[in-house]
Each structure stands twice: as C-alpha cells, then as structure tokens.
C-alpha cells in the first residue's frame, strides 16, 4: 500500500473538507477571458488613479505559485500559460467565507480569479480580487528547489512538473508549435500541399536506418514503423501532386544521445520540375523564415557559437571539404584499393560492405563534419550512400545530393530525385548486397516503388529536415530531450 507524506495527508484532508462544504475539490468549468502576459502588457505604465477610473475587469485562472497570507488582506501569484501575475485579496472585497476558503489554499492549487487591474506601490500590475473560485486541489506539493534535484532525468520523466517549475521549458514547449506553423505557412504560400502517409509498412526504405518491427495479427505479418516518408511522398509526384510535404513522426531503432531520440519528427517535401539548387533555396528559406518569425532576428547563439541564419548559406562539394582538411583529392581517378590504403593510413576502419564511396564518406565524417560551424550545404555525396539520388552527370561516382550542416550537426538531407526506374532497381539490388554483407541500415527492394517510377515521375527535388534539431537551434537548447515533450527515457531502476 502506498504511503503518503505528512504534507500529502494534510492536502487530502483539505480536499475532504472542501467536499464537506459542498465544494468540488477538483473543479468545474470556469470561463477565462484574460491571460497574465496580456494584462501586464496592456496596463503597464498606467498610474494607480488612472486604473481606478478605468475599472478594468479581468478574469484569469491558474496555479498558485506564491502566497503571502496576512490578516485581513493577502497577496499571492498565479501562473497561467503565459506566465505569472500577482493577486491582491481582501476580506472586505470577497467576504469572510471566501477569504477563509482562500486561507486554506496551498501552493500548487488551481484557482479562478475575477477582479480589477491595479498597480501596487512598487509598480507591479496586480489583480484586485473581487471573486475567488477554488478549482483544483493539488494533492502533491510542488518541489521547492526543482532544479536542484540530483537526478536531472526526472525533469524529462515528469515533464508536467518541469513545465510548472521551469520557465525555459515552457518557452521551448510553446516555441515548437510556432516553428511548425511557420514552416506550414511558408510552404502553403508556395503552393505545397500537406499530406499524410502510412506509419506502418512492409518494406524498409527511404533512409539508412535500423527499424522498429511490429506484428499485424489479422494478416499475421511483420511490419516496420517508418524510418522515412520519402517513398510514399514520391509516389504522389507520380500521381500528379506536384508539390507535397509531410510533418510527422519517424522511428529508428538506434541509440540515444544529445542529438538522437528513437522517435522524432521530420518534414519531408518534394517538388516536381526542380532540382538540388531549388531544394537549397527552399531549405534556406525555411530555416531563415523560422528564425525571423520566432525570434525577430536571423542571429542565434548555439553551443557557444554566434550564428547568422540569414539567407546566403555556404555551398561546397564534399570532396573539396575533404581535400581542404586532408590534402586528399577524391576527384582523381582512384581504385578502391588505393582509397582503402589511404583510409587505413588515416585511421579509418574499412568495413566489409565498404566500396569507394563509403570511404569518401568516412573521411568526411572523421575529418570534416565536426568542423563545420556556419550554415553550410555540403553536396555531391558518393552514389553508394545515396541510393535515391540522381547521379552527377559530370562524375557518376557522386550524386546530386546535399546535407545542411550547422555547428557539426546535420539538419537537412536533399536530392535531385532519382526518377530512372532502371537505375533505381539496380541501386536497390546493391543495397540488398550490402545488407548481405552486414549493413543493417541498407534499404530493401521496393518493387512497388520501382513500378511507380515506370509510369513516369517528373524531374524533381526532395528534402528532409529534422524538426527537433531545428527547434534546438532556434531555442538554444543543447539536448534533444529539451525540445520533445515526452522523450524516450531509460526505465527507472
């Protein structure tokens, strides 16, 4: 049987006392007309006398966060979705019974207040309570020094408490949907259509990642939780929807760290009759527009770096970046054995499924990726690691693909889309060979997608971007768990 602390026992008795008085301890409907920050913004700067003449009546509701109980008059503050506001309550204004009810309140209780706006002698916008309504009795006390908890992971396990106590957590929680709305409005205005595609599928594709596998009982088949939305969205291009996007959850059965959570949110978009350059332009536009709409500036501070997200991101080929850091020029005609020898000399492990392009990518990851600070489009990835991208017509070892890097992290991945069904079939076959050689992240053969391409997909560009990392960047959050309301957590011991 669960044991209660002394404070919890006292609060439970108070809840019973409310019931004995005929008051619902857990509340009924209460019509809110005003919010804390709006009241402060509207009435800050007026004098006490001016506000008395205005007789401004407001109705708010929120959680009690501070109480200074005195004799016949007291001060307390409540917190609503926009912040805190001070309340002045007097026995002369609300009567003995209501004032007595208030005196039983605890920090954490939720109450409704109607009253007139006033200014205190210290200049603080305050509500002079005329009507006090008990709404919810909090049976657990709030932590007094929440951020002093030894186990900081409790912040993410008990996100509801984190949102009550942590102003920065609330800021990020409200910023995230603003960023998503900004992206939606930006794309809608460009003629894109938001769509929904399946989360469950029978073929693994669209990205290089390990999947979560589940079972469909009725059909007695294993299914994957999607690792990307790409192949479904490109089918829509075949069907004539020429500009589409989806913002949705993706699931990858991989490790957790500062930048990774097993379920996360991406946006993928596809547009007919454009290419890699077009995708660079729209990716840059999304990031810059979100920064300006959320923060009113292109400037951000992130992980100790001051950055500009203004349009005009750097654009550079992956081979040129590797040459800049190592002196090795992978544009030269070079055999796999030559590349392998260079890899070994530079401390790069050559795995069983590696070919020339895998070695190029390994050099980038080891010597370049972490050094990129300013927003940079890295393009020209090797064909072996880009099974869905169109080849570079000038050098078929590389593709028309880019990744956007900022402060050492990838934010977006884009292609001039491969729409040649014959080439696509061969790429899928090569992926199956890699899987046989031990690459657990290789794609499977998606015959239906190849057949869709055989009907003709227009030349197109496509881009995928991690929403969580974008929110981290724009809110200055250093851990992905700060921007996901309910991140995946290790079980408690």
Backbone torsions as a table, in degrees:
resi	resn	phi	psi	omega
1	UNK	NA	138.7	-177.7
2	UNK	-69.5	137.8	177.1
3	UNK	-101.1	138.5	-179.9
4	UNK	-102.3	146.6	174.0
5	UNK	-73.1	168.7	-179.9
6	UNK	-60.5	-41.6	179.5
7	UNK	-64.7	-39.7	179.2
8	UNK	-65.0	-38.4	177.3
9	UNK	-64.2	-42.2	178.8
10	UNK	-61.9	-43.7	-178.4
11	UNK	-67.3	-37.5	177.0
12	UNK	-64.8	-36.7	176.2
13	UNK	-67.0	-37.4	177.1
14	UNK	-64.1	-37.7	177.0
15	UNK	-63.1	-39.4	177.6
16	UNK	-67.1	-38.5	178.5
17	UNK	-61.8	-39.5	177.5
18	UNK	-61.4	-44.7	178.8
19	UNK	-61.0	-38.4	178.7
20	UNK	-63.6	-27.7	177.9
21	UNK	-85.6	-0.4	-178.5
22	UNK	83.4	16.1	-179.9
23	UNK	-102.5	130.5	177.6
24	UNK	-70.3	114.5	-176.5
25	UNK	-65.3	-19.2	-176.4
26	UNK	-121.7	19.3	159.1
27	UNK	79.6	162.6	176.8
28	UNK	-131.7	-177.3	-179.9
29	UNK	-56.4	141.0	175.9
30	UNK	-142.8	120.7	-174.4
31	UNK	-84.2	107.9	179.3
32	UNK	-87.9	134.2	178.5
33	UNK	-116.7	-13.9	-173.6
34	UNK	-141.6	159.4	178.7
35	UNK	-130.6	153.2	-169.4
36	UNK	-53.0	-54.5	-174.6
37	UNK	-64.3	-37.3	179.6
38	UNK	-64.7	-41.1	178.9
39	UNK	-63.0	-46.4	-179.3
40	UNK	-61.5	-43.9	-178.7
41	UNK	-65.0	-38.6	-175.3
42	UNK	-73.9	-35.5	-170.0
43	UNK	-112.2	-3.8	176.8
44	UNK	-64.3	135.2	178.2
45	UNK	103.1	-15.9	176.0
46	UNK	-80.2	152.1	176.9
47	UNK	-82.3	168.0	177.6
48	UNK	-59.2	-43.8	-177.8
49	UNK	-67.2	-41.0	179.4
50	UNK	-62.2	-41.1	-179.8
51	UNK	-69.8	-32.8	176.3
52	UNK	-62.3	-41.6	179.2
53	UNK	-68.5	-35.5	-179.1
54	UNK	-68.5	-33.4	179.0
55	UNK	53.2	45.8	-175.7
56	UNK	-73.3	118.4	-179.3
57	UNK	-99.5	130.3	179.3
58	UNK	-130.7	156.3	176.7
59	UNK	-132.2	120.7	-176.3
60	UNK	-129.8	165.2	173.0
61	UNK	-145.7	147.3	179.6
62	UNK	179.7	-175.1	-177.1
63	UNK	-94.4	131.9	177.7
64	UNK	-68.5	123.8	-178.6
65	UNK	-113.4	-14.8	-178.9
66	UNK	-155.3	139.4	175.6
67	UNK	-136.9	132.1	168.9
68	UNK	-122.9	89.7	-177.3
69	UNK	-79.5	131.7	178.5
70	UNK	-126.3	-157.7	-177.0
71	UNK	-67.9	-92.6	-176.5
72	UNK	-99.2	3.9	177.2
73	UNK	-149.3	144.7	-176.3
74	UNK	-144.3	162.9	172.3
75	UNK	-117.6	144.3	169.6
76	UNK	-151.3	166.7	177.6
77	UNK	-126.2	146.7	174.3
78	UNK	-119.5	155.1	179.1
79	UNK	-118.9	123.4	173.1
80	UNK	-111.6	-164.8	-173.7
81	UNK	-65.6	-22.0	-176.8
82	UNK	-101.7	-2.9	179.2
83	UNK	138.3	-156.8	-175.7
84	UNK	-110.0	152.7	172.4
85	UNK	-145.9	144.4	-177.3
86	UNK	-83.9	143.6	177.2
87	UNK	-121.1	136.2	171.8
88	UNK	-109.2	125.9	-179.1
89	UNK	-126.6	132.6	-177.0
90	UNK	-129.7	142.7	177.0
91	UNK	-60.6	-28.6	179.9
92	UNK	-70.1	-26.6	-178.0
93	UNK	-91.8	-34.4	-173.6
94	UNK	-110.8	-11.6	179.8
95	UNK	91.3	162.9	-174.1
96	UNK	-64.4	-45.0	-175.5
97	UNK	-64.4	-45.2	-179.4
98	UNK	-67.1	-39.0	179.7
99	UNK	-65.8	-37.6	176.9
100	UNK	-64.1	-39.5	176.2
101	UNK	-60.7	-45.9	178.2
102	UNK	-58.5	-40.0	-175.9
103	UNK	-64.3	-17.2	176.8
104	UNK	-88.3	-5.5	-175.6
105	UNK	-68.7	151.2	176.7
106	UNK	-119.9	157.7	171.9
107	UNK	-60.7	132.2	-176.7
108	UNK	106.3	-21.6	176.3
109	UNK	-65.3	151.5	177.7
110	UNK	-107.1	129.2	-175.4
111	UNK	-134.6	159.9	173.7
112	UNK	-112.7	139.8	-175.1
113	UNK	-131.9	132.6	166.4
114	UNK	-120.8	139.0	-179.5
115	UNK	-179.8	-176.3	-178.9
116	UNK	-98.3	145.3	178.1
117	UNK	-77.7	134.4	178.0
118	UNK	-138.3	169.4	175.8
119	UNK	-119.3	130.2	177.8
120	UNK	-78.8	173.6	178.9
121	UNK	-63.4	-24.8	178.2
122	UNK	-88.2	3.0	176.5
123	UNK	85.8	16.6	-178.1
124	UNK	-92.5	128.8	175.7
125	UNK	-64.7	127.1	-172.2
126	UNK	-139.4	151.0	174.0
127	UNK	-100.1	124.9	174.9
128	UNK	-87.3	107.8	-170.0
129	UNK	-66.4	127.5	173.2
130	UNK	-110.1	-25.7	-179.9
131	UNK	-142.3	125.9	-177.5
132	UNK	-119.0	124.9	-178.6
133	UNK	-123.8	119.8	172.8
134	UNK	-71.2	132.7	179.9
135	UNK	-114.8	-53.4	-176.7
136	UNK	-140.3	130.9	174.1
137	UNK	-87.9	120.8	177.0
138	UNK	-81.5	118.1	-176.8
139	UNK	-85.1	-14.1	175.3
140	UNK	-114.3	137.0	176.0
141	UNK	-74.1	146.5	174.5
142	UNK	-71.5	149.0	176.7
143	UNK	-65.6	140.5	-178.0
144	UNK	-77.0	-40.1	-179.7
145	UNK	-127.5	72.1	-170.6
146	UNK	-60.6	-39.1	-176.4
147	UNK	-79.6	-2.2	175.0
148	UNK	-92.6	2.4	178.6
149	UNK	-59.4	136.5	179.9
150	UNK	-65.8	-39.4	-179.8
151	UNK	-92.0	92.6	-177.0
152	UNK	-66.4	-19.4	178.9
153	UNK	-65.9	-18.7	176.2
154	UNK	-61.8	-25.9	176.6
155	UNK	-59.5	-38.9	-177.3
156	UNK	-86.5	-30.4	176.6
157	UNK	-69.3	-38.6	-180.0
158	UNK	-113.1	64.0	-175.6
159	UNK	-58.1	-32.7	-179.9
160	UNK	-59.9	-38.1	177.6
161	UNK	-73.6	-39.1	177.5
162	UNK	-57.1	-43.1	-179.1
163	UNK	-67.6	-31.3	177.0
164	UNK	-69.5	-44.5	-168.6
165	UNK	-93.7	-21.3	-169.0
166	UNK	-113.9	107.1	-178.6
167	UNK	-62.1	-35.7	-179.3
168	UNK	-69.1	-35.3	177.0
169	UNK	-63.3	-39.4	177.4
170	UNK	-66.8	-39.3	179.0
171	UNK	-58.7	-46.8	-179.0
172	UNK	-67.7	-40.3	-178.8
173	UNK	-60.6	-38.0	179.5
174	UNK	-83.6	-23.5	178.8
175	UNK	-71.2	-37.4	-176.0
176	UNK	-56.2	-53.5	178.6
177	UNK	-63.4	-29.1	175.9
178	UNK	-63.7	-40.2	179.0
179	UNK	-64.9	-43.5	179.5
180	UNK	-63.9	-42.6	177.7
181	UNK	-63.0	-38.0	178.8
182	UNK	-60.8	-43.4	178.5
183	UNK	-63.6	-45.1	-178.9
184	UNK	-60.8	-47.1	-179.2
185	UNK	-63.6	-40.8	-179.7
186	UNK	-60.1	-47.3	-177.7
187	UNK	-74.1	-38.8	177.9
188	UNK	-57.9	-41.1	-179.4
189	UNK	-68.2	-19.1	177.1
190	UNK	-93.6	4.3	176.4
191	UNK	92.4	8.3	175.9
192	UNK	-76.2	154.5	178.3
193	UNK	-118.1	128.4	177.8
194	UNK	-81.3	132.5	-176.9
195	UNK	-131.2	172.0	174.7
196	UNK	-125.5	135.7	178.8
197	UNK	-125.7	166.0	-172.7
198	UNK	-63.9	144.2	172.5
199	UNK	-88.7	-32.5	177.5
200	UNK	-96.0	138.0	178.4
201	UNK	-150.4	166.2	-179.0
202	UNK	-105.5	-7.1	179.5
203	UNK	-124.6	135.8	-179.1
204	UNK	-90.2	120.6	180.0
205	UNK	-170.3	171.7	176.9
206	UNK	98.8	-13.0	179.6
207	UNK	-165.7	169.0	174.7
208	UNK	-101.0	100.2	-176.3
209	UNK	-163.7	156.4	175.4
210	UNK	-86.1	136.5	-174.0
211	UNK	-95.8	164.0	161.7
212	UNK	-88.4	136.6	-178.6
213	UNK	-114.1	133.1	177.1
214	UNK	-128.3	178.4	-175.9
215	UNK	-128.3	132.5	176.9
216	UNK	-95.6	109.5	-173.1
217	UNK	-65.0	-43.9	-174.7
218	UNK	-61.0	-40.3	-179.8
219	UNK	-96.1	-6.1	-179.7
220	UNK	53.9	48.7	178.1
221	UNK	-133.5	148.6	171.8
222	UNK	-78.0	144.7	178.0
223	UNK	-134.3	157.3	177.9
224	UNK	-101.4	142.2	160.8
225	UNK	-76.5	135.9	-169.5
226	UNK	-61.0	141.7	174.2
227	UNK	-101.1	-7.8	177.2
228	UNK	-167.6	163.5	177.5
229	UNK	-105.4	3.3	-167.2
230	UNK	-57.1	-54.0	-170.2
231	UNK	-67.2	-35.6	176.6
232	UNK	-65.8	-42.2	-178.3
233	UNK	-66.5	-36.9	179.6
234	UNK	-70.5	-28.4	173.3
235	UNK	-60.2	-33.1	179.9
236	UNK	-69.3	-30.7	174.2
237	UNK	-64.2	-39.9	176.0
238	UNK	-59.4	-39.4	-178.2
239	UNK	-75.2	-5.1	175.3
240	UNK	104.8	0.6	173.6
241	UNK	-83.1	102.3	-163.4
242	UNK	-82.4	-9.9	178.8
243	UNK	-151.5	107.4	-174.4
244	UNK	-132.3	156.3	172.7
245	UNK	-150.3	157.6	176.0
246	UNK	-140.9	132.2	171.9
247	UNK	-108.3	115.4	-174.9
248	UNK	-163.0	171.5	-177.9
249	UNK	-76.5	140.8	177.0
250	UNK	-123.7	148.9	-175.0
251	UNK	-129.8	122.1	179.7
252	UNK	-133.5	126.3	-172.1
253	UNK	-84.6	71.2	-172.9
254	UNK	-134.4	-175.1	-174.6
255	UNK	-71.7	168.0	177.1
256	UNK	-116.2	135.0	172.5
257	UNK	-155.1	-162.5	-175.9
258	UNK	-58.5	-28.3	-175.3
259	UNK	-113.1	-1.1	-173.3
260	UNK	-131.2	135.6	171.9
261	UNK	-132.9	141.4	-175.1
262	UNK	-58.8	-32.4	171.2
263	UNK	-117.2	133.3	-175.1
264	UNK	-149.5	176.4	-174.5
265	UNK	-116.9	135.3	175.0
266	UNK	-127.5	163.0	161.6
267	UNK	-114.9	132.3	168.7
268	UNK	-121.5	137.0	178.6
269	UNK	-135.2	148.7	-178.7
270	UNK	-139.5	137.3	-178.5
271	UNK	-136.6	129.2	178.0
272	UNK	-71.5	150.0	171.9
273	UNK	67.0	24.8	171.6
274	UNK	-126.4	-171.8	-176.2
275	UNK	-150.2	-163.1	-176.3
276	UNK	-59.5	-41.8	179.7
277	UNK	-62.5	-40.5	177.4
278	UNK	-62.3	-37.3	178.3
279	UNK	-70.2	-34.5	174.2
280	UNK	-61.1	-44.7	-178.5
281	UNK	-61.6	-44.7	-175.5
282	UNK	-74.8	-33.4	177.1
283	UNK	-64.7	-46.8	176.8
284	UNK	-58.4	-41.9	-179.9
285	UNK	-64.3	-41.4	179.5
286	UNK	-62.2	-50.0	-176.7
287	UNK	-63.2	-47.4	-178.4
288	UNK	-64.2	-43.4	-179.0
289	UNK	-64.6	-41.5	177.9
290	UNK	-61.7	-43.4	-180.0
291	UNK	-60.1	-45.9	-177.6
292	UNK	-68.0	-42.5	-177.7
293	UNK	-69.5	-35.2	-178.6
294	UNK	-80.5	-45.9	-170.4
295	UNK	-111.2	-8.6	-179.4
296	UNK	73.7	14.8	-180.0
297	UNK	-158.3	156.7	173.6
298	UNK	-85.2	-11.2	-175.6
299	UNK	-83.7	134.3	175.3
300	UNK	-138.3	152.9	172.3
301	UNK	-111.8	125.9	-175.6
302	UNK	-148.4	125.1	177.4
303	UNK	51.7	41.5	177.2
304	UNK	82.7	6.3	-178.8
305	UNK	-118.5	139.4	173.0
306	UNK	-97.0	121.9	-172.3
307	UNK	-122.9	154.0	168.8
308	UNK	-110.7	127.4	176.3
309	UNK	-103.6	19.8	176.8
310	UNK	-65.4	149.6	178.3
311	UNK	-53.9	147.4	-177.6
312	UNK	116.4	32.9	-179.4
313	UNK	-61.6	146.7	177.3
314	UNK	-63.5	143.8	179.7
315	UNK	-130.5	119.8	-173.8
316	UNK	-148.7	144.1	-178.4
317	UNK	-73.4	143.3	-178.3
318	UNK	-58.7	-37.5	-179.2
319	UNK	-67.5	-38.3	178.1
320	UNK	-64.8	-37.1	177.9
321	UNK	-67.0	-41.0	178.1
322	UNK	-64.5	-43.6	179.4
323	UNK	-61.7	-38.2	-180.0
324	UNK	-62.6	-36.3	-175.9
325	UNK	-91.3	-28.6	-172.5
326	UNK	-121.3	-15.6	-175.8
327	UNK	82.7	-1.9	-179.3
328	UNK	-90.1	132.3	-178.8
329	UNK	-109.4	100.7	-178.7
330	UNK	-79.1	0.8	170.6
331	UNK	-73.8	-22.4	-179.2
332	UNK	-66.2	152.9	174.3
333	UNK	-67.5	116.2	-172.5
334	UNK	-141.4	132.0	178.5
335	UNK	-75.8	165.1	176.3
336	UNK	-60.6	-40.2	-179.1
337	UNK	-63.7	-38.7	177.0
338	UNK	-63.2	-44.1	-179.8
339	UNK	-65.9	-39.0	179.2
340	UNK	-62.8	-41.5	179.1
341	UNK	-61.9	-43.0	177.9
342	UNK	-62.5	-39.1	-179.9
343	UNK	-62.3	-47.2	-179.2
344	UNK	-62.2	-41.7	178.5
345	UNK	-61.8	-27.6	-177.7
346	UNK	-102.7	18.7	173.3
347	UNK	72.5	26.9	-179.9
348	UNK	-103.6	126.0	178.8
349	UNK	-75.8	127.6	179.6
350	UNK	-97.3	107.9	-177.2
351	UNK	-79.0	166.1	-172.2
352	UNK	-60.5	-33.4	-176.2
353	UNK	-90.2	1.4	-176.1
354	UNK	-67.0	143.1	167.2
355	UNK	-128.2	-168.9	-175.5
356	UNK	-53.7	-48.7	-176.2
357	UNK	-64.8	-34.3	177.8
358	UNK	-63.7	-36.5	179.2
359	UNK	-68.0	-42.5	175.5
360	UNK	-55.8	-47.1	-179.0
361	UNK	-64.3	-37.6	178.8
362	UNK	-64.2	-37.9	175.5
363	UNK	-62.6	-42.8	178.9
364	UNK	-60.9	-47.0	-176.8
365	UNK	-64.4	-36.2	-176.9
366	UNK	-81.2	-40.5	-169.3
367	UNK	-106.9	-14.4	-172.1
368	UNK	-120.4	-47.4	-166.5
369	UNK	-49.4	-50.1	-175.2
370	UNK	-71.0	-13.5	-176.1
371	UNK	-89.4	-8.5	-177.0
372	UNK	-82.8	120.7	-178.1
373	UNK	-109.2	-61.6	-178.8
374	UNK	-68.7	152.0	179.5
375	UNK	-52.8	122.7	-173.7
376	UNK	-139.7	126.7	171.5
377	UNK	-86.1	112.3	175.6
378	UNK	-96.2	118.7	-175.2
379	UNK	-123.7	168.3	175.5
380	UNK	89.6	33.1	-177.3
381	UNK	-62.7	150.6	179.0
382	UNK	-60.9	150.4	-175.6
383	UNK	-65.2	-31.5	-176.4
384	UNK	-63.9	-28.6	-178.5
385	UNK	-103.9	11.3	-176.7
386	UNK	-134.6	67.0	-172.0
387	UNK	-70.4	-7.6	-177.9
388	UNK	-117.3	7.9	-177.5
389	UNK	-105.6	149.3	178.8
390	UNK	-71.2	142.2	178.5
391	UNK	-69.8	152.2	172.7
392	UNK	-73.4	121.2	-176.3
393	UNK	-63.9	-23.6	-178.7
394	UNK	-85.1	-26.7	-179.2
395	UNK	-152.1	94.5	-172.8
396	UNK	-67.1	-2.8	172.9
397	UNK	-71.0	-18.6	-175.7
398	UNK	-121.3	167.8	-174.0
399	UNK	-125.4	167.3	173.8
400	UNK	-88.2	77.0	-176.6
401	UNK	-137.1	147.1	171.0
402	UNK	-135.7	157.4	166.2
403	UNK	-125.1	139.5	175.2
404	UNK	-93.3	122.6	177.7
405	UNK	-114.2	138.3	174.9
406	UNK	-141.2	125.6	-179.8
407	UNK	48.2	48.9	172.1
408	UNK	77.0	3.6	-179.6
409	UNK	-119.8	147.0	175.6
410	UNK	-81.7	132.5	179.4
411	UNK	-113.1	-27.4	-177.8
412	UNK	-150.8	156.2	-179.5
413	UNK	-138.9	130.2	-173.3
414	UNK	-147.2	155.8	179.5
415	UNK	-135.7	157.3	146.6
416	UNK	-79.1	115.3	-166.1
417	UNK	-68.2	138.8	174.1
418	UNK	-72.3	118.7	179.2
419	UNK	-121.5	12.2	176.3
420	UNK	-90.0	108.9	-175.2
421	UNK	-64.2	-29.7	179.7
422	UNK	-69.7	-47.0	177.1
423	UNK	-62.8	-42.0	-178.5
424	UNK	-61.8	-42.2	178.2
425	UNK	-59.9	-43.2	179.5
426	UNK	-65.3	-37.8	178.5
427	UNK	-64.5	-42.9	177.5
428	UNK	-61.8	-39.6	177.8
429	UNK	-61.5	-41.1	178.0
430	UNK	-65.0	-34.8	177.1
431	UNK	-64.9	-38.9	177.6
432	UNK	-63.6	-37.8	177.0
433	UNK	-63.6	-40.8	177.3
434	UNK	-63.0	-40.3	178.7
435	UNK	-61.1	-41.3	178.3
436	UNK	-64.2	-27.9	179.6
437	UNK	-88.3	3.6	173.7
438	UNK	110.2	3.5	178.5
439	UNK	-82.4	99.8	-176.2
440	UNK	-70.7	-12.1	-177.9
441	UNK	-98.6	3.2	-178.0
442	UNK	-69.5	150.4	177.5
443	UNK	-72.9	160.5	172.6
444	UNK	-99.4	169.9	177.3
445	UNK	-76.2	121.7	177.2
446	UNK	-111.1	88.7	-176.7
447	UNK	-62.0	-39.3	-179.1
448	UNK	-61.5	-37.5	179.1
449	UNK	-67.8	-40.9	176.7
450	UNK	-60.4	-43.2	178.6
451	UNK	-62.6	-37.6	177.1
452	UNK	-60.6	-43.5	178.7
453	UNK	-63.0	-31.0	-179.6
454	UNK	-66.4	-21.7	173.6
455	UNK	-77.7	-15.5	177.0
456	UNK	105.5	107.2	172.1
457	UNK	-104.8	129.7	-177.9
458	UNK	-62.0	155.0	171.2
459	UNK	-50.9	137.4	-171.3
460	UNK	-155.2	160.3	170.2
461	UNK	-117.3	149.9	178.0
462	UNK	-142.3	152.1	-177.5
463	UNK	-146.7	140.7	171.7
464	UNK	-123.7	138.7	-178.3
465	UNK	-136.3	139.7	176.2
466	UNK	-78.7	116.3	-179.9
467	UNK	-67.1	-39.7	-176.6
468	UNK	-62.3	-43.3	179.9
469	UNK	-68.4	-35.1	176.7
470	UNK	-63.8	-41.1	177.1
471	UNK	-64.1	-41.1	176.2
472	UNK	-56.4	-47.8	-178.0
473	UNK	-60.9	-47.5	-173.0
474	UNK	-77.9	-18.2	178.7
475	UNK	-107.6	-1.0	-179.8
476	UNK	71.0	27.9	-178.9
477	UNK	-90.9	131.3	-173.0
478	UNK	-92.4	-8.8	-177.8
479	UNK	-132.1	136.0	-177.5
480	UNK	-60.8	-25.8	-179.7
481	UNK	-69.2	-18.4	176.9
482	UNK	-71.9	-24.7	-172.8
483	UNK	-108.1	-3.8	173.0
484	UNK	-105.3	123.3	-173.4
485	UNK	-60.6	-39.3	-180.0
486	UNK	-131.0	78.5	-178.2
487	UNK	-70.2	160.9	175.1
488	UNK	-69.0	131.2	-177.9
489	UNK	-125.6	151.2	172.3
490	UNK	-66.7	143.6	177.6
491	UNK	-59.1	146.8	173.0
492	UNK	-62.1	148.3	177.9
493	UNK	-63.5	NA	NA
